[in-house]
Amino acid sequence: MLAFGAGDACSNQAGATPLIWCAMKASCEMVLDLGSAEKARTLLKAIELDNGPYVKAELNGSCLHLSTDAATLGSLLRTVEDLLACLRLAESVGELKP
């Protein structure tokens, strides 16, 4: 969140050098309907190890609920891109027929 005004982290106090940096937090929530509970469970298992503390994941029937946050938009973007790439790879592997 960006905050401006008297008394916040970005205020310019009388006689102080103007601040350029502001504290911020970015977050992303996704709900993926995968069509079946089995597919949702399989994809969750495939990404669990890579998620670590970065992504929270929950199952609700055929839906996979994912949420993450980061200190910067760039960091959030990299986390979401990595997550989507892992999901796509896991989904592709699951589509292979022996």
Phi and psi in radians as a Rosetta constraint file:
Dihedral C 1 N 2 CA 2 C 2 CIRCULARHARMONIC -1.641 0.35
Dihedral N 2 CA 2 C 2 N 3 CIRCULARHARMONIC 2.342 0.35
Dihedral C 2 N 3 CA 3 C 3 CIRCULARHARMONIC -2.263 0.35
Dihedral N 3 CA 3 C 3 N 4 CIRCULARHARMONIC 2.303 0.35
Dihedral C 3 N 4 CA 4 C 4 CIRCULARHARMONIC -2.288 0.35
Dihedral N 4 CA 4 C 4 N 5 CIRCULARHARMONIC 2.588 0.35
Dihedral C 4 N 5 CA 5 C 5 CIRCULARHARMONIC 2.306 0.35
Dihedral N 5 CA 5 C 5 N 6 CIRCULARHARMONIC 3.096 0.35
Dihedral C 5 N 6 CA 6 C 6 CIRCULARHARMONIC -1.106 0.35
Dihedral N 6 CA 6 C 6 N 7 CIRCULARHARMONIC 2.263 0.35
Dihedral C 6 N 7 CA 7 C 7 CIRCULARHARMONIC 1.500 0.35
Dihedral N 7 CA 7 C 7 N 8 CIRCULARHARMONIC -0.075 0.35
Dihedral C 7 N 8 CA 8 C 8 CIRCULARHARMONIC -1.604 0.35
Dihedral N 8 CA 8 C 8 N 9 CIRCULARHARMONIC 3.123 0.35
Dihedral C 8 N 9 CA 9 C 9 CIRCULARHARMONIC -1.157 0.35
Dihedral N 9 CA 9 C 9 N 10 CIRCULARHARMONIC -0.270 0.35
Dihedral C 9 N 10 CA 10 C 10 CIRCULARHARMONIC -1.915 0.35
Dihedral N 10 CA 10 C 10 N 11 CIRCULARHARMONIC 0.091 0.35
Dihedral C 10 N 11 CA 11 C 11 CIRCULARHARMONIC -1.199 0.35
Dihedral N 11 CA 11 C 11 N 12 CIRCULARHARMONIC 2.660 0.35
Dihedral C 11 N 12 CA 12 C 12 CIRCULARHARMONIC -1.782 0.35
Dihedral N 12 CA 12 C 12 N 13 CIRCULARHARMONIC 1.817 0.35
Dihedral C 12 N 13 CA 13 C 13 CIRCULARHARMONIC -1.241 0.35
Dihedral N 13 CA 13 C 13 N 14 CIRCULARHARMONIC 2.657 0.35
Dihedral C 13 N 14 CA 14 C 14 CIRCULARHARMONIC -0.954 0.35
Dihedral N 14 CA 14 C 14 N 15 CIRCULARHARMONIC 2.169 0.35
Dihedral C 14 N 15 CA 15 C 15 CIRCULARHARMONIC 1.413 0.35
Dihedral N 15 CA 15 C 15 N 16 CIRCULARHARMONIC -0.060 0.35
Dihedral C 15 N 16 CA 16 C 16 CIRCULARHARMONIC -1.581 0.35
Dihedral N 16 CA 16 C 16 N 17 CIRCULARHARMONIC 2.760 0.35
Dihedral C 16 N 17 CA 17 C 17 CIRCULARHARMONIC -1.215 0.35
Dihedral N 17 CA 17 C 17 N 18 CIRCULARHARMONIC 2.349 0.35
Dihedral C 17 N 18 CA 18 C 18 CIRCULARHARMONIC -1.025 0.35
Dihedral N 18 CA 18 C 18 N 19 CIRCULARHARMONIC 2.434 0.35
Dihedral C 18 N 19 CA 19 C 19 CIRCULARHARMONIC -1.483 0.35
Dihedral N 19 CA 19 C 19 N 20 CIRCULARHARMONIC 2.463 0.35
Dihedral C 19 N 20 CA 20 C 20 CIRCULARHARMONIC -1.869 0.35
Dihedral N 20 CA 20 C 20 N 21 CIRCULARHARMONIC -0.603 0.35
Dihedral C 20 N 21 CA 21 C 21 CIRCULARHARMONIC -1.505 0.35
Dihedral N 21 CA 21 C 21 N 22 CIRCULARHARMONIC 2.411 0.35
Dihedral C 21 N 22 CA 22 C 22 CIRCULARHARMONIC -2.230 0.35
Dihedral N 22 CA 22 C 22 N 23 CIRCULARHARMONIC 2.474 0.35
Dihedral C 22 N 23 CA 23 C 23 CIRCULARHARMONIC -1.197 0.35
Dihedral N 23 CA 23 C 23 N 24 CIRCULARHARMONIC 2.462 0.35
Dihedral C 23 N 24 CA 24 C 24 CIRCULARHARMONIC -2.648 0.35
Dihedral N 24 CA 24 C 24 N 25 CIRCULARHARMONIC 2.640 0.35
Dihedral C 24 N 25 CA 25 C 25 CIRCULARHARMONIC -2.421 0.35
Dihedral N 25 CA 25 C 25 N 26 CIRCULARHARMONIC 2.343 0.35
Dihedral C 25 N 26 CA 26 C 26 CIRCULARHARMONIC -2.021 0.35
Dihedral N 26 CA 26 C 26 N 27 CIRCULARHARMONIC 2.529 0.35
Dihedral C 26 N 27 CA 27 C 27 CIRCULARHARMONIC -2.462 0.35
Dihedral N 27 CA 27 C 27 N 28 CIRCULARHARMONIC 2.787 0.35
Dihedral C 27 N 28 CA 28 C 28 CIRCULARHARMONIC -2.500 0.35
Dihedral N 28 CA 28 C 28 N 29 CIRCULARHARMONIC 2.351 0.35
Dihedral C 28 N 29 CA 29 C 29 CIRCULARHARMONIC -2.194 0.35
Dihedral N 29 CA 29 C 29 N 30 CIRCULARHARMONIC 2.360 0.35
Dihedral C 29 N 30 CA 30 C 30 CIRCULARHARMONIC -2.283 0.35
Dihedral N 30 CA 30 C 30 N 31 CIRCULARHARMONIC 2.517 0.35
Dihedral C 30 N 31 CA 31 C 31 CIRCULARHARMONIC -2.179 0.35
Dihedral N 31 CA 31 C 31 N 32 CIRCULARHARMONIC 2.044 0.35
Dihedral C 31 N 32 CA 32 C 32 CIRCULARHARMONIC -1.912 0.35
Dihedral N 32 CA 32 C 32 N 33 CIRCULARHARMONIC 2.050 0.35
Dihedral C 32 N 33 CA 33 C 33 CIRCULARHARMONIC -1.558 0.35
Dihedral N 33 CA 33 C 33 N 34 CIRCULARHARMONIC 1.927 0.35
Dihedral C 33 N 34 CA 34 C 34 CIRCULARHARMONIC -1.672 0.35
Dihedral N 34 CA 34 C 34 N 35 CIRCULARHARMONIC 0.073 0.35
Dihedral C 34 N 35 CA 35 C 35 CIRCULARHARMONIC 1.560 0.35
Dihedral N 35 CA 35 C 35 N 36 CIRCULARHARMONIC -0.461 0.35
Dihedral C 35 N 36 CA 36 C 36 CIRCULARHARMONIC -2.657 0.35
Dihedral N 36 CA 36 C 36 N 37 CIRCULARHARMONIC 2.600 0.35
Dihedral C 36 N 37 CA 37 C 37 CIRCULARHARMONIC -1.126 0.35
Dihedral N 37 CA 37 C 37 N 38 CIRCULARHARMONIC -0.614 0.35
Dihedral C 37 N 38 CA 38 C 38 CIRCULARHARMONIC -1.102 0.35
Dihedral N 38 CA 38 C 38 N 39 CIRCULARHARMONIC -0.773 0.35
Dihedral C 38 N 39 CA 39 C 39 CIRCULARHARMONIC -1.144 0.35
Dihedral N 39 CA 39 C 39 N 40 CIRCULARHARMONIC -0.706 0.35
Dihedral C 39 N 40 CA 40 C 40 CIRCULARHARMONIC -1.085 0.35
Dihedral N 40 CA 40 C 40 N 41 CIRCULARHARMONIC -0.773 0.35
Dihedral C 40 N 41 CA 41 C 41 CIRCULARHARMONIC -1.093 0.35
Dihedral N 41 CA 41 C 41 N 42 CIRCULARHARMONIC -0.741 0.35
Dihedral C 41 N 42 CA 42 C 42 CIRCULARHARMONIC -1.089 0.35
Dihedral N 42 CA 42 C 42 N 43 CIRCULARHARMONIC -0.799 0.35
Dihedral C 42 N 43 CA 43 C 43 CIRCULARHARMONIC -1.181 0.35
Dihedral N 43 CA 43 C 43 N 44 CIRCULARHARMONIC -0.634 0.35
Dihedral C 43 N 44 CA 44 C 44 CIRCULARHARMONIC -1.076 0.35
Dihedral N 44 CA 44 C 44 N 45 CIRCULARHARMONIC -0.798 0.35
Dihedral C 44 N 45 CA 45 C 45 CIRCULARHARMONIC -1.076 0.35
Dihedral N 45 CA 45 C 45 N 46 CIRCULARHARMONIC -0.639 0.35
Dihedral C 45 N 46 CA 46 C 46 CIRCULARHARMONIC -1.190 0.35
Dihedral N 46 CA 46 C 46 N 47 CIRCULARHARMONIC -0.509 0.35
Dihedral C 46 N 47 CA 47 C 47 CIRCULARHARMONIC -1.815 0.35
Dihedral N 47 CA 47 C 47 N 48 CIRCULARHARMONIC -0.123 0.35
Dihedral C 47 N 48 CA 48 C 48 CIRCULARHARMONIC -0.949 0.35
Dihedral N 48 CA 48 C 48 N 49 CIRCULARHARMONIC -0.840 0.35
Dihedral C 48 N 49 CA 49 C 49 CIRCULARHARMONIC -1.152 0.35
Dihedral N 49 CA 49 C 49 N 50 CIRCULARHARMONIC -0.648 0.35
Dihedral C 49 N 50 CA 50 C 50 CIRCULARHARMONIC -1.314 0.35
Dihedral N 50 CA 50 C 50 N 51 CIRCULARHARMONIC -0.461 0.35
Dihedral C 50 N 51 CA 51 C 51 CIRCULARHARMONIC -1.135 0.35
Dihedral N 51 CA 51 C 51 N 52 CIRCULARHARMONIC -0.751 0.35
Dihedral C 51 N 52 CA 52 C 52 CIRCULARHARMONIC 0.898 0.35
Dihedral N 52 CA 52 C 52 N 53 CIRCULARHARMONIC -2.442 0.35
Dihedral C 52 N 53 CA 53 C 53 CIRCULARHARMONIC -1.472 0.35
Dihedral N 53 CA 53 C 53 N 54 CIRCULARHARMONIC 0.040 0.35
Dihedral C 53 N 54 CA 54 C 54 CIRCULARHARMONIC -1.468 0.35
Dihedral N 54 CA 54 C 54 N 55 CIRCULARHARMONIC -0.555 0.35
Dihedral C 54 N 55 CA 55 C 55 CIRCULARHARMONIC -2.266 0.35
Dihedral N 55 CA 55 C 55 N 56 CIRCULARHARMONIC 2.260 0.35
Dihedral C 55 N 56 CA 56 C 56 CIRCULARHARMONIC -1.648 0.35
Dihedral N 56 CA 56 C 56 N 57 CIRCULARHARMONIC 2.324 0.35
Dihedral C 56 N 57 CA 57 C 57 CIRCULARHARMONIC -2.303 0.35
Dihedral N 57 CA 57 C 57 N 58 CIRCULARHARMONIC 2.411 0.35
Dihedral C 57 N 58 CA 58 C 58 CIRCULARHARMONIC -2.420 0.35
Dihedral N 58 CA 58 C 58 N 59 CIRCULARHARMONIC 2.601 0.35
Dihedral C 58 N 59 CA 59 C 59 CIRCULARHARMONIC -1.759 0.35
Dihedral N 59 CA 59 C 59 N 60 CIRCULARHARMONIC 2.499 0.35
Dihedral C 59 N 60 CA 60 C 60 CIRCULARHARMONIC -2.526 0.35
Dihedral N 60 CA 60 C 60 N 61 CIRCULARHARMONIC 1.545 0.35
Dihedral C 60 N 61 CA 61 C 61 CIRCULARHARMONIC 1.155 0.35
Dihedral N 61 CA 61 C 61 N 62 CIRCULARHARMONIC -2.152 0.35
Dihedral C 61 N 62 CA 62 C 62 CIRCULARHARMONIC -1.542 0.35
Dihedral N 62 CA 62 C 62 N 63 CIRCULARHARMONIC 0.044 0.35
Dihedral C 62 N 63 CA 63 C 63 CIRCULARHARMONIC -1.765 0.35
Dihedral N 63 CA 63 C 63 N 64 CIRCULARHARMONIC 2.397 0.35
Dihedral C 63 N 64 CA 64 C 64 CIRCULARHARMONIC -1.886 0.35
Dihedral N 64 CA 64 C 64 N 65 CIRCULARHARMONIC 2.026 0.35
Dihedral C 64 N 65 CA 65 C 65 CIRCULARHARMONIC -1.705 0.35
Dihedral N 65 CA 65 C 65 N 66 CIRCULARHARMONIC 2.151 0.35
Dihedral C 65 N 66 CA 66 C 66 CIRCULARHARMONIC -2.170 0.35
Dihedral N 66 CA 66 C 66 N 67 CIRCULARHARMONIC 2.425 0.35
Dihedral C 66 N 67 CA 67 C 67 CIRCULARHARMONIC -2.515 0.35
Dihedral N 67 CA 67 C 67 N 68 CIRCULARHARMONIC 2.566 0.35
Dihedral C 67 N 68 CA 68 C 68 CIRCULARHARMONIC -2.670 0.35
Dihedral N 68 CA 68 C 68 N 69 CIRCULARHARMONIC 2.766 0.35
Dihedral C 68 N 69 CA 69 C 69 CIRCULARHARMONIC -2.510 0.35
Dihedral N 69 CA 69 C 69 N 70 CIRCULARHARMONIC 2.839 0.35
Dihedral C 69 N 70 CA 70 C 70 CIRCULARHARMONIC -2.685 0.35
Dihedral N 70 CA 70 C 70 N 71 CIRCULARHARMONIC 2.881 0.35
Dihedral C 70 N 71 CA 71 C 71 CIRCULARHARMONIC -1.342 0.35
Dihedral N 71 CA 71 C 71 N 72 CIRCULARHARMONIC -0.418 0.35
Dihedral C 71 N 72 CA 72 C 72 CIRCULARHARMONIC -2.367 0.35
Dihedral N 72 CA 72 C 72 N 73 CIRCULARHARMONIC 2.786 0.35
Dihedral C 72 N 73 CA 73 C 73 CIRCULARHARMONIC -1.122 0.35
Dihedral N 73 CA 73 C 73 N 74 CIRCULARHARMONIC -0.656 0.35
Dihedral C 73 N 74 CA 74 C 74 CIRCULARHARMONIC -1.097 0.35
Dihedral N 74 CA 74 C 74 N 75 CIRCULARHARMONIC -0.746 0.35
Dihedral C 74 N 75 CA 75 C 75 CIRCULARHARMONIC -1.151 0.35
Dihedral N 75 CA 75 C 75 N 76 CIRCULARHARMONIC -0.713 0.35
Dihedral C 75 N 76 CA 76 C 76 CIRCULARHARMONIC -1.086 0.35
Dihedral N 76 CA 76 C 76 N 77 CIRCULARHARMONIC -0.771 0.35
Dihedral C 76 N 77 CA 77 C 77 CIRCULARHARMONIC -1.045 0.35
Dihedral N 77 CA 77 C 77 N 78 CIRCULARHARMONIC -0.782 0.35
Dihedral C 77 N 78 CA 78 C 78 CIRCULARHARMONIC -1.112 0.35
Dihedral N 78 CA 78 C 78 N 79 CIRCULARHARMONIC -0.697 0.35
Dihedral C 78 N 79 CA 79 C 79 CIRCULARHARMONIC -1.132 0.35
Dihedral N 79 CA 79 C 79 N 80 CIRCULARHARMONIC -0.800 0.35
Dihedral C 79 N 80 CA 80 C 80 CIRCULARHARMONIC -1.154 0.35
Dihedral N 80 CA 80 C 80 N 81 CIRCULARHARMONIC -0.730 0.35
Dihedral C 80 N 81 CA 81 C 81 CIRCULARHARMONIC -1.060 0.35
Dihedral N 81 CA 81 C 81 N 82 CIRCULARHARMONIC -0.766 0.35
Dihedral C 81 N 82 CA 82 C 82 CIRCULARHARMONIC -1.105 0.35
Dihedral N 82 CA 82 C 82 N 83 CIRCULARHARMONIC -0.763 0.35
Dihedral C 82 N 83 CA 83 C 83 CIRCULARHARMONIC -1.063 0.35
Dihedral N 83 CA 83 C 83 N 84 CIRCULARHARMONIC -0.820 0.35
Dihedral C 83 N 84 CA 84 C 84 CIRCULARHARMONIC -1.148 0.35
Dihedral N 84 CA 84 C 84 N 85 CIRCULARHARMONIC -0.632 0.35
Dihedral C 84 N 85 CA 85 C 85 CIRCULARHARMONIC -1.135 0.35
Dihedral N 85 CA 85 C 85 N 86 CIRCULARHARMONIC -0.737 0.35
Dihedral C 85 N 86 CA 86 C 86 CIRCULARHARMONIC -1.121 0.35
Dihedral N 86 CA 86 C 86 N 87 CIRCULARHARMONIC -0.726 0.35
Dihedral C 86 N 87 CA 87 C 87 CIRCULARHARMONIC -1.103 0.35
Dihedral N 87 CA 87 C 87 N 88 CIRCULARHARMONIC -0.764 0.35
Dihedral C 87 N 88 CA 88 C 88 CIRCULARHARMONIC -1.113 0.35
Dihedral N 88 CA 88 C 88 N 89 CIRCULARHARMONIC -0.738 0.35
Dihedral C 88 N 89 CA 89 C 89 CIRCULARHARMONIC -1.116 0.35
Dihedral N 89 CA 89 C 89 N 90 CIRCULARHARMONIC -0.796 0.35
Dihedral C 89 N 90 CA 90 C 90 CIRCULARHARMONIC -1.082 0.35
Dihedral N 90 CA 90 C 90 N 91 CIRCULARHARMONIC -0.691 0.35
Dihedral C 90 N 91 CA 91 C 91 CIRCULARHARMONIC -1.153 0.35
Dihedral N 91 CA 91 C 91 N 92 CIRCULARHARMONIC -0.716 0.35
Dihedral C 91 N 92 CA 92 C 92 CIRCULARHARMONIC -1.107 0.35
Dihedral N 92 CA 92 C 92 N 93 CIRCULARHARMONIC -0.770 0.35
Dihedral C 92 N 93 CA 93 C 93 CIRCULARHARMONIC -1.090 0.35
Dihedral N 93 CA 93 C 93 N 94 CIRCULARHARMONIC -0.690 0.35
Dihedral C 93 N 94 CA 94 C 94 CIRCULARHARMONIC -1.159 0.35
Dihedral N 94 CA 94 C 94 N 95 CIRCULARHARMONIC -0.405 0.35
Dihedral C 94 N 95 CA 95 C 95 CIRCULARHARMONIC -1.455 0.35
Dihedral N 95 CA 95 C 95 N 96 CIRCULARHARMONIC -0.240 0.35
Dihedral C 95 N 96 CA 96 C 96 CIRCULARHARMONIC -1.167 0.35
Dihedral N 96 CA 96 C 96 N 97 CIRCULARHARMONIC 2.385 0.35
Dihedral C 96 N 97 CA 97 C 97 CIRCULARHARMONIC -1.826 0.35
Dihedral N 97 CA 97 C 97 N 98 CIRCULARHARMONIC 2.349 0.35
